[in-house]
């Protein structure tokens, strides 16, 4: 479930102008709140919590919720850190 955070985020992220690279900088506060049965349909919900300047770009702190179709309780909640580095 956790390994799907980055590919789902990549699908949700609109094209960014002026950045050459996006880095998965890590995860905080990861909680697995419900099992994911084989064959389940899931989706990722992402909310930008904070954006701050860092050397050569910006760092985003994003609230991540991995939801299961037909379930009220999410499968996973986490805080993801992504760095967007500008093109030189």
Secondary structure by P-SEA (a helix, b strand, c coil): cccaaaaaaaaacccccccccccccccccccccccccccccbbbbbbbccccccccbbbbbbbbbbbccccccccbbbbbbbbbbccc
